[in-house]
Amino acid sequence: MTRHLLRLIWHRKGSNLLVMTEILLSFLVLFGVVTLGIFYSSNFRHPLGFDYENVWCLEVGRPGDWSTETEATMNQLVRALGELQPVQAAAPAFAGPFASGSWTSVYTVGGRSYDYAQNVVGDGFRETMGLELLEGRWFGREDDGAVVRPVVINDRMAHMVFGGDEPVGKLVPQDKDRNDEPRPEMRVIGVVRDFRQHGEFSTPESYVFQRLAGSVVGVSVAPPRLVVIKVRPGTSAAFEEALMTRALATAPDWSFTVKPAAEVRATNHRLYLAPLIVVGLVSGFLLLMVALGLTGVLWQSVTQRTREIGLRRAKGASIPRIHAQFLGEILVMTTLSLSVGVLVAAQLLLFDEVTGIEPGVYFTSLAISILAIYCLTAACGYYPSRLATRVTPAEALRYE
């Protein structure tokens, strides 16, 4: 039966090739949309690692380079903001919650590459953001003047570097820099559950916190760009004016912008979801056009093959067999198109470490896309194939 259907498809290869190309393109676009949607859904289920409720982000614009004087001004600013009545905790940070920018590092030890994101924060950052400490401790005054740079890492980083070993108290392996000089050593003093800086839709990543205050002499750190502030529940937007007044009074030469973390989160979600929505709409219109075009082509095919259908009916072909033939042709063409599409989609598995998408997401998206395309083509071919069963043997005599 399949060989006969392939022969029929080959005889009409011109029009069938166009149909198969449309099916292939529809599958690839749908696969991309479904993959991105499942990827976001999978990421959303992972713990965020911090609490953004009642957290405000005060972005800081300071003149000149980071120096001892600017660090003293920053510390004075944090203390001044912490004295305001609605404020429960405050801390400087290089990157705040849902920030789009990031500071990443990659090093290679023993032929294995490790990549992680970094952040420089003040001692009050854990209290402000509600980080969950799993092992060890957070930064404190006991780290002032430390010989080796103290760091707090997340659980993912601990498993990546140390496996099942106890990470607290150990040095993070480091390679040499581009000048072939040893990098500054980092000693783990604590492990937190997670800190997904880029939000719920981002890929979970390894993370390292460095301490701003009392940093190791000779070791440069990224200067903070904002102050995160934990306020009491129910604090209204009217507090923004008092916050800005205190900030400008403390550092009159600096500029400030304040936003609730919930507002930053909403912006972050729009940045992630906008491409998905746009591509999804394009995919929807494409599938609609393919469905209409496919139905029209199959309808025209039935009209042009009236004599063939009538002769088959005259030779004893039953209505179910006629129906199965036309429906089978479209399903065989779909299978051929999907075979090529699967080969193209399978190439993405070679880049899973680059894209950060797990193979399970690809396989799930592949199965959903294949099933959706089969359902689409079967639905498009159902009515034209039913139309073919209405052709009687007498209609074939009109062509004689």
N, C-alpha and C positions, 0 to 999 in steps of 0.2 A: 504494500500500500504506500509506504513512504517513498519507495523508488518511483512509483507511478506519479506521486505528487511532485517529486523533484523534477521529473521529466516535464510535467505540465508547467511548472514554474520556469524551467529553462526555455520552453517555447515562447514564453512571454517575458523574457529576461529584461527587455527595455523598460517596461512600466514597472515590473516587479523590483528592479534594482532601485528605482526611485523610492518605492514604498519601503524597501529594506533600509535605505539610507536614512529616511525619516525616522524609522523605528530606532535605528542605532543612535542618532543624535538625541532623540527623546530620552533614551535610556541613559546616556552619558550625563545629560543635564539633570535628570531626575536623581541619578546616583550621587552627583555632587551635592545637591540640595539635601537629600536624605542623610548623607554622610555628615554634613555640617550640622544638621539638626540633631542627630543622635550623639555627635561629639559634644555639642553644647549640653544636651540633656545628661550625658554621662558625667561631664565635669560638674554640673550643677548639684549632683548628688553627693559630691565630696564635701567634707567640712570646710567652712570658710576660714576657721582658725582665729577669728577675732570678732569683737562685738562693735558694730558701727552705730547702734542706737545711742542717741544722746551724745554723739561725738561730732565736734566741729573741727574743721581744718582751716587754720590761719596760714595762708601762703605768705611768704616773706620775700620781699625784694630788698636786698641790701647793697649799698655801694661798695666798690673795691673788692679785694680778695679776702679770703678767710685768714684771720690772724688771731693772735691772742686777745686783742682788743675786741674784735667782733665776737669771739667766743664768750668773752665776759659780758658783752651787751646781750647776747642771746640768753645766757643764763639769767641775767637780770630781768629780761623780758618774760621768761618762763615763770620766775618767782612772782613777778608783778601780776601776771594773769592768774596765777594760782591763788592769789589773795582775794580775787573777786568772789563774792558770796555764792553764785550758782556753780562755780567751778569746783569739781571734785579732784581732778588731776590734770596735769599738763606735761608735755614732753616735746622736745625738738626731734625732728626726723628728716632724713634725706628724702625718703619716699613715704607717702601716707597711704591710707586705704583707697583702693580703686584708682591709684595713680596709673597713668598710661605709660610714663617713662620707667626705665629700670636700669639698674647697674648690675651687669652680669660678668662672671669670670669663668674661665676655662683653664684647667691645668691637666697635665698628663703625667702620670706616675706609673712606671712599670708597663708602659704600653697601653694603659687604660685611661681614657679621658673622663674627667669629672667637670660638669658645668653646674653652676648655681647662681642664684641671685643674691645680692647683698643689700644691706641697709645700715645706715649709721643712725643710732637713736640715743636719746637720753635715758637716764636711769628710770624715769617715771613712765616709760613707754608701755611696759607690760601692764601696769595698773590702768593706764588710760585706755588701752585697746582690749583689755580683758583676755590676754594671752594665757593659754593653759600650759603651765609648767609640768613636764612629765618627769624630768630628772634634773638633779643638780640645783642650781640657783640662778637668779637673774643678776644683772649688774648692780654693783653697790660701791660704796666708798673703799671697800677692801681691795678694789681693783685699781685704785689710784697709784700711778707710778709702777705698774706691773712691768716686769722685764719682758714677758711674752704677751702679745696682744690677746686679751680674753674675748671669746666669741660665744654666742648662744646660737645653736643650730636647730632646725626643725627635725621632726622625726624622720622625714624622707631623706634628708641629708645624712642623718646618723646611719640609716640602713645602707645608703649608697656607699658611704666611705668605710664604715666600721663593721658592716654586716650585723651579726648577732652579738658582737663584743660590746662591752660597756664603753660608751664614748666619753663620759665625763672625765676630765683630767688628761685626756690624750691630745696630742698634737694633730692637726689636720695636715695630711701629706701635701707638700708643695713642690712644684718643679721650679726651674729657673726662669727668669724673665727674658725679654728679648735681648737684653745686654749680657745674658749668661750669668747674671747675678742671682744669688739665692733670694727668694721672696721672704718677706717678714713672716715669722712663725705665728700660728694661731692655735691657742689652747682652748678646748671646749670646757666651759664651766657650767653649761646647762642645755637642756633640750626642751623645746616647746612642741606642741602638737602640730601646728601649722601656722602659716601666715600667707594666705593667697592674695598677695598685693593687688593683682589685676582683676579680682572679683570672681564671682561664681562661675562664669562661663570660661574662664581661663584654664589652661592646663596646670595641674598641680606640679610644683617644682621644688627643687632643693633650695633651702634658704639659710642665709647666714646673717646674724645681727652683730654689728660691731658697736663698741661703746664710744660715745662722743666725748664725754667729760673724762679728764685724767687720762687721755690717750697716751700710748707708749711713745716715748721720746724718739724722734727720727722717723716715725711711721705716719705718713699722710693719710688723712681720712677725707671722705667726701663731705663737704659742709652741708648742714641741714638747710632745707628749702621751705620748711613749714613747721608749724607747731600744732600738734594734735591736742585737743582739749576735750575732756570729759565733763559734761555739765549735768546738773541734777535733772531728773525726769520732769517734764512739764515746763522746762525753760522756754520762754517764748522768743520769737524773732526780735523782739524789742531789745533783748540783751546784746544784740550785735553792735548797737551804738555804743554801749558802755565798754564793750570789748575793744572796739576800734579806738575809742578815746584813750583807754589805758595803754594800748600798744603804741600809739603815736606819742603819748607823753613819755614813754620809756625810751623809745628809739625814734626821735623826730625825723631823722634823716632816712629812715627806712620806709618802704611802702608795704601795704598789707591788703589782702583780699580774704574775706572769710566766707566759708560755705559749709553748711551741714554735710556730714559724710553721707547721709541719705540722699542728698541732692547730687553729690558726686557719683554715688552708686547709680542713680537713674541715668545720668549722662553716660556712664560706663556701659550700662546695659544697651542704651541706644546705639553706641558705637559698635557693639558686638552684633546686635540683632538687625541693624539696618541692612548690611549686605545679605543676610539670610532672607529678609523679607523681599528685597529687590530681586534677588535671584529666584526666590520662590514664585514671585509673581510672573517673572519671565518664563519660568518653567511651566507654570500653569497655563499661560497663553499658548506656549509652544505645544503642550500636550493637547490643548483644545483644537488648535489648528491641525495637528497631526490626526486627531480623531475624526475631524470633519473631512479632511483630505482623504484619509484612508477609507472612510465610508463611501465617499464619492467614487474613488477608484474602483472599489469592489463592486459597487452598484453598476458602474459602467462596464466592468468586466462581465457581469451577469448578462447585461443587455447585448453585448457583443458575442456572447457564447450561447445564444439562444438555440442555434442549430445543434451545437454539441450536446446541450442538455436534453433537447428534444429527442435526438437519436439515442442517447443513453436510456431515456425513459422508454422509448419504443422497444429497446432490446431487453427490457425487463428490470432496469435499475430502480430500486425502491426510493421513495421520498427520503427516508433516513440516510441512505447511502449518498444521495445527491447533496443533502445538507452536510453530511460528514466530509464530503470531498472539498467543498468550498471553504468550510471552516478549517479543515485540515491544512489547506494551502496557506492560509494566513498564519496559522500556528507554526507551520514549517518555516515560513519566511521569518517569522518572529524569532524562532530558535536560531536560525542562521545569523540574524542580526545580533542577537544577544551573545552568541558565541564570540563574535568579534568584539563586542562591547566588554565582555568579561575579561578577555585577554588584555584589553587596554586598561581596564580598571585594576587588574591584578598587578600592573606595574607599580601602582601606588604603594603596595606592600613593601617594595624595596626601599621606600623613602619614609617608613613609619617613624624612624628615629629623628628625621629632619622635621617632619610635620607634627610630631608629638601625638599622633593619633594611633591608638592601639589597634592591633589586627582584628580584635573582636568587633570593633566599631565598623571596620570595613566589611567584614563578613555579614554582619547584621544588615548593613545598608545594601549590600549586594543582593541578599535574599529578598528584602522588601522591594527593591527596585525591579528585580526580575519578576516577582509576583505581580507587581502593579502593571508592568508593561504587558504581561500575558493577559491580565484581566482587561486592559484597555483594548488590545487588539481583538480579543475574543468578543468583547462587547460591540466593537465596530464591525466585525465580520458576521455577527449573528443575523442581523436583519437582511443584508444582501444574500446570505446563504439561504435564509428562509424564502427570499424572493425567487431564488433559483428553483426551489421545489415546486413553485406554482406553474412552471413551464410545462405544457402538455406536448405529447408527440405531434399533435396536429400543427402546432406552431412551427415546427421544424420544416413542414412542407412549404411554407411561404418562401423559403430560401431556395427551393428546387426549381 
